[in-house]
Amino acid sequence: MIDWQIDPRRTALINIDLQNMFVEGYDHAPADGPQIVEKLNGLSAIARAAGVTVIHTAQEARADGANRGYCSDVVIAYMAEHNLVRPNNLSGEHAVAYSPRLKIEPGDIRLTKPRYGAFTGTDLDLMLRKRGIDTVVIGGIATNVCVDTTAREAATREYRVFVLSDACSNRGLGNLTADQIKAATLATLRFAFAQVLTVDEMSAKIRKSV
């Protein structure tokens, strides 16, 4: 198994979509959303102290919906079929605001993204390369959608990718439980795209590098 070392000054922690609609109170949210936020709050504090750049993404569409894509149509149809209420993800709505549980510091970067991956339709790649960052650590919600997509986008852009196994979460889909979907997603990422670590393992790696 790959075991990369890191340089905190060349590393970014990307907290994926810790927004109201994904953390709690909405049909999109997994049962352990609040716990995921707390884990990432703790890791973010360790990361900042070591000089790691901390980034918080938020998935939202323009207020007029002009940058919603066909994937949005797919999600709307799926949720209607399964009697789930899809939150309004337009800019300015409560659903897209960051969870009040999330601790964002003045030096952190807030990144709004229109699609699942944090690189698509954003200037994330430009910001990372300007800072000399070649390594990203990814956690958040949902494991099998925005976390997975962002990890794959990063890997194909030649970033070293870490994914946090116990700081990402998701709902079940169809006949598959949330745990089954998460396990399959992490297994694929571990196989071809990323080093998968727990928060404690990542924390130790960051501390060791200082």
C-alpha positions in Angstrom: 0.0 0.0 0.0 1.2 3.5 -0.8 2.4 5.6 2.1 3.2 9.2 1.2 4.9 11.6 3.5 3.7 15.2 3.4 5.0 18.7 3.6 2.4 20.9 5.4 3.3 23.9 3.4 2.5 22.0 0.2 -0.7 20.4 1.5 -4.4 21.4 1.6 -7.2 20.0 3.7 -10.4 20.1 1.7 -13.6 19.8 3.8 -16.3 18.8 1.3 -19.8 20.4 1.5 -20.3 20.7 5.2 -23.6 22.6 4.5 -26.9 22.4 6.2 -28.5 20.2 3.6 -25.7 17.6 3.9 -25.0 17.7 7.6 -28.5 17.4 9.3 -32.1 18.2 9.0 -32.5 17.3 5.3 -33.2 14.1 3.4 -29.7 14.4 1.8 -28.0 14.2 5.2 -26.5 11.0 6.7 -27.2 10.1 10.3 -23.7 11.0 11.4 -23.4 14.3 9.7 -22.7 16.3 12.9 -20.0 13.8 14.0 -18.3 14.2 10.6 -18.2 18.0 11.1 -16.6 17.6 14.6 -13.9 15.3 13.3 -13.0 17.7 10.5 -13.1 20.6 12.9 -10.5 18.8 15.0 -8.3 17.9 12.1 -8.6 21.4 10.7 -7.2 22.9 13.9 -4.2 20.5 13.8 -3.7 21.3 10.1 -3.8 25.1 10.5 -1.2 24.9 13.3 1.1 23.0 11.1 0.7 25.4 8.1 -1.7 23.3 6.1 -4.1 25.3 3.9 -7.7 24.6 5.0 -10.5 24.8 2.3 -14.2 24.5 2.8 -16.3 23.8 -0.3 -20.0 24.5 -0.7 -22.1 23.1 -3.6 -24.6 25.6 -4.8 -26.1 26.8 -8.0 -26.5 30.4 -9.2 -29.7 32.1 -7.9 -31.2 31.9 -11.4 -30.2 28.2 -11.7 -28.3 28.9 -14.9 -25.3 26.7 -14.0 -27.3 23.6 -12.9 -26.5 20.7 -15.1 -28.1 17.5 -16.3 -26.8 15.7 -13.1 -29.3 17.9 -11.2 -32.1 16.5 -13.3 -30.9 13.0 -12.4 -30.9 13.7 -8.7 -34.3 15.4 -8.8 -35.8 12.4 -10.5 -34.2 9.9 -8.1 -35.5 11.7 -5.0 -39.0 12.1 -6.4 -39.0 8.3 -7.2 -38.0 7.6 -3.6 -40.3 10.2 -1.9 -37.3 12.2 -0.7 -37.5 16.0 -0.5 -34.7 17.6 -2.4 -33.5 20.9 -0.8 -33.2 24.0 -2.8 -29.5 24.4 -3.6 -29.8 27.9 -5.1 -27.4 30.6 -3.8 -28.8 32.3 -0.7 -31.0 29.5 0.5 -30.7 28.0 4.0 -29.8 24.6 2.6 -26.6 25.7 1.0 -25.2 27.7 4.0 -22.4 26.2 5.9 -23.5 24.2 9.0 -23.2 26.3 12.1 -21.3 23.4 13.6 -18.4 24.0 11.2 -15.6 26.2 12.5 -14.2 28.4 9.8 -11.2 30.6 10.6 -10.3 33.9 8.9 -7.4 32.3 7.1 -9.4 29.5 5.6 -10.6 29.4 2.0 -14.3 29.2 1.1 -14.9 27.7 -2.3 -18.3 27.6 -4.0 -18.6 24.9 -6.6 -21.5 24.3 -9.0 -20.9 20.6 -9.5 -19.9 17.5 -7.5 -16.2 17.8 -8.0 -14.4 20.8 -6.4 -12.2 21.3 -9.5 -15.0 21.6 -12.0 -16.2 25.1 -12.7 -13.9 26.6 -10.0 -10.5 28.1 -9.6 -9.3 25.5 -7.1 -6.5 24.2 -9.3 -5.2 27.7 -9.8 -5.2 28.5 -6.1 -3.5 25.3 -5.2 -0.7 25.6 -7.8 -0.2 29.3 -6.9 0.5 28.1 -3.3 2.8 25.3 -4.4 0.4 22.7 -3.1 0.8 19.2 -4.5 -1.0 17.2 -1.9 -4.7 17.2 -0.8 -6.5 15.6 2.1 -10.2 15.1 1.6 -13.1 14.5 3.9 -16.8 15.5 4.1 -20.1 14.6 2.6 -21.0 12.5 0.6 -18.4 9.8 0.3 -19.7 8.4 -2.9 -20.5 11.6 -4.7 -18.6 14.9 -4.0 -15.8 13.4 -1.9 -15.2 10.6 -4.5 -15.5 13.0 -7.5 -13.1 15.5 -6.0 -10.6 12.8 -5.1 -10.6 11.5 -8.6 -10.3 15.0 -10.1 -7.3 15.7 -7.9 -5.6 12.4 -8.8 -6.0 12.9 -12.5 -4.5 16.4 -12.1 -1.4 14.9 -10.5 -2.0 15.7 -6.8 -1.2 13.2 -4.1 -4.6 12.4 -2.6 -5.5 11.3 0.9 -9.1 10.5 1.8 -10.2 10.3 5.4 -12.1 7.1 6.0 -13.8 8.1 9.3 -14.4 11.7 8.3 -16.7 11.1 5.3 -20.2 9.8 5.2 -23.2 9.1 3.0 -26.7 7.8 2.9 -27.8 4.3 1.7 -29.1 3.9 -1.9 -31.5 1.4 -3.2 -30.8 -2.0 -1.5 -27.4 -0.9 -0.4 -26.7 0.4 3.1 -24.7 3.5 3.8 -21.8 1.3 5.1 -21.8 -0.8 2.0 -21.7 2.2 -0.3 -18.9 3.8 1.7 -16.9 0.6 1.9 -17.1 0.1 -1.9 -16.2 3.8 -2.6 -13.2 3.8 -0.3 -12.0 0.4 -1.6 -12.0 1.8 -5.2 -10.2 5.0 -4.1 -7.6 3.0 -2.2 -7.1 0.8 -5.2 -6.5 3.5 -7.8 -6.6 7.1 -6.6 -5.6 7.8 -3.0 -4.1 6.8 0.3 -7.0 6.2 2.7 -6.3 7.0 6.3 -8.3 7.7 9.5 -8.3 11.1 11.1 -6.0 9.9 13.8 -3.5 8.5 11.3 -3.6 11.8 9.3 -3.2 13.8 12.4 -0.1 11.8 13.4 1.3 12.2 9.9 0.9 16.0 10.0 2.4 16.3 13.5 5.4 14.1 12.4 6.0 16.3 9.5 6.4 19.6 11.5 
